[in-house]
Amino acid sequence: METKHTPGPWRACKFDDTKSTTIYSNASSKSLASVKSAEDARLIAAAPRLLQFALAFRDSGADSVGGIDVHELICNATGHES
């Protein structure tokens, strides 16, 4: 599956002189987003690795875990139809 998002890993950085947390790409060091909540920033920064995990989980033959449909999750993350 080809991804069109900025390659991960991403990182969340909070600077003392700002009220927001910025998400950066390690691949290009460019700013991807800025959010007010540090918690949201950490979750956003984890997105590429979470998608990578979901793809590997699906490729291992698993369909769901804990009531979560892995195929639907991947479609939600990538914008593809389920």
BAFITOR-175179 format. One record per atom (N, C-alpha, C, O): atom name; residue in one letter; x, y, z. Coordinates in Angstrom, 2 decimals, padded with zeros to 5 digits. Example, Ala and Ser with C-alpha at 12.3 -4.5 7.8 and 13.67 -1.06 7.14 Angstrom:
% BAFITOR-175179
PT N A 013.19 -005.69 007.80
PT CA A 012.30 -004.50 007.80
PT C A 013.20 -003.30 007.80
PT O A 014.24 -003.32 008.46
PT N S 012.85 -002.25 007.08
PT CA S 013.67 -001.06 007.14
PT C S 012.90 000.03 007.87
PT O S 013.41 001.14 008.04
This chain:
% BAFITOR-175179
PT N M 000.84 -001.18 000.00
PT CA M 000.00 000.00 000.00
PT C M 000.88 001.24 000.00
PT O M 001.74 001.41 000.87
PT N E 000.67 002.10 -000.96
PT CA E 001.43 003.35 -001.03
PT C E 000.78 004.39 -000.11
PT O E -000.43 004.58 -000.12
PT N T 001.60 005.04 000.68
PT CA T 001.09 006.09 001.55
PT C T 001.43 007.45 000.96
PT O T 002.47 007.62 000.33
PT N K 000.55 008.40 001.19
PT CA K 000.77 009.74 000.65
PT C K 001.05 010.74 001.76
PT O K 001.18 011.94 001.50
PT N H 001.14 010.26 002.97
PT CA H 001.44 011.17 004.08
PT C H 002.95 011.36 004.19
PT O H 003.73 010.61 003.60
PT N T 003.34 012.35 004.95
PT CA T 004.76 012.60 005.20
PT C T 005.33 011.40 005.94
PT O T 004.76 010.97 006.94
PT N P 006.44 010.85 005.47
PT CA P 007.00 009.67 006.13
PT C P 007.32 009.92 007.60
PT O P 007.75 011.01 007.98
PT N G 007.10 008.91 008.41
PT CA G 007.45 008.98 009.83
PT C G 008.89 008.56 010.00
PT O G 009.54 008.24 009.01
PT N P 009.41 008.54 011.18
PT CA P 008.67 008.89 012.39
PT C P 008.47 010.40 012.52
PT O P 009.20 011.20 011.95
PT N W 007.45 010.74 013.32
PT CA W 007.17 012.13 013.64
PT C W 007.47 012.33 015.12
PT O W 007.53 011.37 015.89
PT N R 007.66 013.58 015.50
PT CA R 007.89 013.88 016.92
PT C R 007.12 015.13 017.31
PT O R 006.91 016.02 016.49
PT N A 006.72 015.19 018.56
PT CA A 006.01 016.34 019.10
PT C A 006.99 017.15 019.95
PT O A 007.68 016.60 020.80
PT N C 007.04 018.46 019.71
PT CA C 007.97 019.33 020.44
PT C C 007.22 020.51 021.03
PT O C 006.48 021.21 020.33
PT N K 007.41 020.73 022.30
PT CA K 006.83 021.87 023.01
PT C K 007.96 022.81 023.37
PT O K 008.92 022.42 024.04
PT N F 007.84 024.04 022.92
PT CA F 008.85 025.04 023.22
PT C F 008.32 025.96 024.31
PT O F 007.13 026.26 024.35
PT N D 009.19 026.41 025.19
PT CA D 008.79 027.22 026.33
PT C D 008.11 028.52 025.94
PT O D 007.26 029.02 026.68
PT N D 008.46 029.08 024.79
PT CA D 007.93 030.39 024.41
PT C D 006.62 030.32 023.61
PT O D 006.16 031.33 023.09
PT N T 006.02 029.12 023.51
PT CA T 004.77 028.97 022.78
PT C T 003.73 028.28 023.65
PT O T 004.06 027.62 024.63
PT N K 002.46 028.44 023.26
PT CA K 001.37 027.79 023.97
PT C K 000.93 026.51 023.26
PT O K 000.01 025.83 023.72
PT N S 001.57 026.19 022.15
PT CA S 001.18 025.01 021.39
PT C S 002.34 024.03 021.30
PT O S 003.49 024.34 021.61
PT N T 002.01 022.83 020.86
PT CA T 003.00 021.79 020.62
PT C T 003.02 021.53 019.12
PT O T 001.97 021.39 018.50
PT N T 004.20 021.46 018.54
PT CA T 004.35 021.31 017.10
PT C T 004.81 019.89 016.78
PT O T 005.66 019.33 017.47
PT N I 004.23 019.33 015.72
PT CA I 004.61 018.00 015.26
PT C I 005.55 018.18 014.08
PT O I 005.25 018.91 013.14
PT N Y 006.68 017.50 014.13
PT CA Y 007.71 017.57 013.08
PT C Y 007.95 016.18 012.50
PT O Y 007.79 015.17 013.17
PT N S 008.35 016.17 011.24
PT CA S 008.78 014.94 010.59
PT C S 010.28 014.78 010.81
PT O S 011.04 015.71 010.56
PT N N 010.69 013.61 011.26
PT CA N 012.13 013.34 011.39
PT C N 012.79 013.26 010.02
PT O N 013.98 013.57 009.88
PT N A 012.03 012.85 009.00
PT CA A 012.59 012.67 007.67
PT C A 012.98 014.00 007.04
PT O A 013.98 014.08 006.33
PT N S 012.19 015.05 007.29
PT CA S 012.48 016.32 006.62
PT C S 012.65 017.49 007.59
PT O S 013.00 018.59 007.17
PT N S 012.40 017.26 008.86
PT CA S 012.47 018.30 009.90
PT C S 011.51 019.45 009.63
PT O S 011.70 020.55 010.15
PT N K 010.47 019.20 008.81
PT CA K 009.51 020.27 008.57
PT C K 008.35 020.15 009.55
PT O K 008.02 019.06 010.02
PT N S 007.74 021.28 009.84
PT CA S 006.59 021.33 010.73
PT C S 005.38 020.77 010.00
PT O S 005.08 021.18 008.88
PT N L 004.67 019.83 010.64
PT CA L 003.48 019.23 010.03
PT C L 002.20 019.84 010.57
PT O L 001.22 020.00 009.84
PT N A 002.20 020.18 011.86
PT CA A 001.00 020.71 012.50
PT C A 001.38 021.33 013.83
PT O A 002.44 021.06 014.38
PT N S 000.49 022.16 014.31
PT CA S 000.66 022.74 015.63
PT C S -000.68 022.64 016.35
PT O S -001.70 023.07 015.82
PT N V -000.67 022.07 017.53
PT CA V -001.91 021.88 018.29
PT C V -001.74 022.40 019.71
PT O V -000.62 022.50 020.21
PT N K -002.85 022.73 020.34
PT CA K -002.80 023.30 021.68
PT C K -002.54 022.25 022.75
PT O K -001.92 022.54 023.77
PT N S -002.99 021.04 022.52
PT CA S -002.87 019.99 023.53
PT C S -001.63 019.13 023.28
PT O S -001.46 018.57 022.20
PT N A -000.77 019.04 024.28
PT CA A 000.41 018.19 024.17
PT C A 000.01 016.73 024.02
PT O A 000.69 015.97 023.33
PT N E -001.07 016.33 024.66
PT CA E -001.56 014.95 024.56
PT C E -001.97 014.63 023.13
PT O E -001.63 013.57 022.60
PT N D -002.72 015.56 022.49
PT CA D -003.11 015.37 021.09
PT C D -001.88 015.32 020.19
PT O D -001.83 014.52 019.26
PT N A -000.91 016.16 020.46
PT CA A 000.31 016.19 019.66
PT C A 001.05 014.86 019.72
PT O A 001.54 014.38 018.70
PT N R 001.14 014.28 020.90
PT CA R 001.82 012.98 021.03
PT C R 001.08 011.89 020.25
PT O R 001.71 011.05 019.61
PT N L -000.25 011.91 020.30
PT CA L -001.04 010.93 019.56
PT C L -000.87 011.11 018.06
PT O L -000.70 010.13 017.34
PT N I -000.91 012.34 017.59
PT CA I -000.70 012.62 016.17
PT C I 000.70 012.17 015.74
PT O I 000.87 011.56 014.68
PT N A 001.70 012.47 016.56
PT CA A 003.07 012.09 016.23
PT C A 003.24 010.58 016.15
PT O A 004.10 010.09 015.42
PT N A 002.43 009.83 016.90
PT CA A 002.52 008.37 016.89
PT C A 001.80 007.74 015.69
PT O A 001.95 006.55 015.44
PT N A 001.01 008.52 014.95
PT CA A 000.17 007.99 013.87
PT C A 000.91 007.14 012.84
PT O A 000.42 006.06 012.51
PT N P 002.06 007.56 012.30
PT CA P 002.72 006.71 011.30
PT C P 003.11 005.33 011.84
PT O P 003.00 004.33 011.14
PT N R 003.58 005.28 013.08
PT CA R 003.97 003.99 013.67
PT C R 002.74 003.15 013.98
PT O R 002.78 001.93 013.84
PT N L 001.65 003.79 014.41
PT CA L 000.41 003.05 014.66
PT C L -000.14 002.45 013.37
PT O L -000.62 001.32 013.37
PT N L -000.07 003.22 012.27
PT CA L -000.51 002.69 010.98
PT C L 000.40 001.54 010.55
PT O L -000.09 000.53 010.05
PT N Q 001.69 001.69 010.72
PT CA Q 002.64 000.62 010.37
PT C Q 002.32 -000.64 011.17
PT O Q 002.36 -001.75 010.62
PT N F 002.00 -000.49 012.44
PT CA F 001.64 -001.64 013.27
PT C F 000.35 -002.29 012.77
PT O F 000.26 -003.51 012.68
PT N A -000.66 -001.47 012.44
PT CA A -001.93 -002.01 011.95
PT C A -001.73 -002.78 010.66
PT O A -002.33 -003.83 010.47
PT N L -000.90 -002.26 009.76
PT CA L -000.63 -002.95 008.49
PT C L 000.08 -004.28 008.74
PT O L -000.26 -005.29 008.12
PT N A 001.05 -004.30 009.64
PT CA A 001.76 -005.54 009.96
PT C A 000.82 -006.54 010.62
PT O A 000.89 -007.74 010.36
PT N F -000.05 -006.05 011.48
PT CA F -001.03 -006.91 012.16
PT C F -001.96 -007.56 011.14
PT O F -002.23 -008.76 011.20
PT N R -002.45 -006.75 010.20
PT CA R -003.32 -007.27 009.13
PT C R -002.57 -008.28 008.28
PT O R -003.11 -009.34 007.94
PT N D -001.31 -007.97 007.93
PT CA D -000.52 -008.85 007.09
PT C D -000.19 -010.17 007.77
PT O D 000.15 -011.15 007.11
PT N S -000.29 -010.20 009.09
PT CA S -000.06 -011.46 009.82
PT C S -001.28 -012.37 009.77
PT O S -001.24 -013.50 010.26
PT N G -002.38 -011.88 009.17
PT CA G -003.58 -012.69 009.03
PT C G -004.67 -012.34 010.02
PT O G -005.74 -012.95 009.99
PT N A -004.44 -011.39 010.87
PT CA A -005.44 -011.00 011.87
PT C A -006.50 -010.10 011.24
PT O A -006.19 -009.26 010.40
PT N D -007.74 -010.28 011.66
PT CA D -008.84 -009.45 011.18
PT C D -009.26 -008.40 012.19
PT O D -009.65 -007.28 011.83
PT N S -009.18 -008.76 013.47
PT CA S -009.62 -007.83 014.50
PT C S -008.95 -008.17 015.82
PT O S -008.44 -009.27 016.01
PT N V -008.97 -007.20 016.71
PT CA V -008.46 -007.39 018.06
PT C V -009.24 -006.45 018.97
PT O V -009.45 -005.28 018.64
PT N G -009.67 -006.96 020.09
PT CA G -010.40 -006.13 021.05
PT C G -011.63 -005.47 020.46
PT O G -012.01 -004.38 020.88
PT N G -012.26 -006.11 019.48
PT CA G -013.45 -005.56 018.85
PT C G -013.15 -004.50 017.79
PT O G -014.07 -003.89 017.26
PT N I -011.88 -004.30 017.48
PT CA I -011.50 -003.32 016.46
PT C I -011.21 -004.05 015.15
PT O I -010.34 -004.92 015.10
PT N D -011.93 -003.69 014.10
PT CA D -011.72 -004.26 012.77
PT C D -010.47 -003.60 012.17
PT O D -010.47 -002.40 011.91
PT N V -009.43 -004.39 011.96
PT CA V -008.15 -003.86 011.50
PT C V -008.27 -003.26 010.10
PT O V -007.68 -002.22 009.82
PT N H -009.02 -003.92 009.22
PT CA H -009.20 -003.41 007.85
PT C H -009.89 -002.04 007.89
PT O H -009.47 -001.12 007.18
PT N E -010.93 -001.91 008.69
PT CA E -011.64 -000.63 008.80
PT C E -010.73 000.46 009.37
PT O E -010.76 001.61 008.92
PT N L -009.93 000.10 010.35
PT CA L -008.99 001.05 010.95
PT C L -008.01 001.57 009.91
PT O L -007.76 002.78 009.84
PT N I -007.46 000.67 009.10
PT CA I -006.51 001.07 008.06
PT C I -007.19 001.95 007.02
PT O I -006.61 002.93 006.56
PT N C -008.41 001.60 006.64
PT CA C -009.15 002.43 005.68
PT C C -009.42 003.82 006.25
PT O C -009.32 004.81 005.52
PT N N -009.75 003.91 007.52
PT CA N -009.97 005.22 008.15
PT C N -008.69 006.05 008.14
PT O N -008.72 007.26 007.89
PT N A -007.57 005.41 008.41
PT CA A -006.29 006.12 008.48
PT C A -005.79 006.56 007.11
PT O A -005.13 007.59 006.99
PT N T -006.10 005.78 006.08
PT CA T -005.55 006.06 004.74
PT C T -006.53 006.77 003.82
PT O T -006.14 007.26 002.76
PT N G -007.79 006.82 004.22
PT CA G -008.80 007.46 003.37
PT C G -009.34 006.56 002.28
PT O G -010.06 007.03 001.39
PT N H -009.00 005.28 002.33
PT CA H -009.52 004.33 001.35
PT C H -010.90 003.83 001.77
PT O H -011.24 003.84 002.96
PT N E -011.67 003.40 000.80
PT CA E -012.99 002.83 001.08
PT C E -012.82 001.48 001.76
PT O E -011.90 000.73 001.45
PT N S -013.70 001.19 002.69
PT CA S -013.63 -000.13 003.38
PT C S -014.37 -001.19 002.63
PT O S -014.41 -002.34 003.07
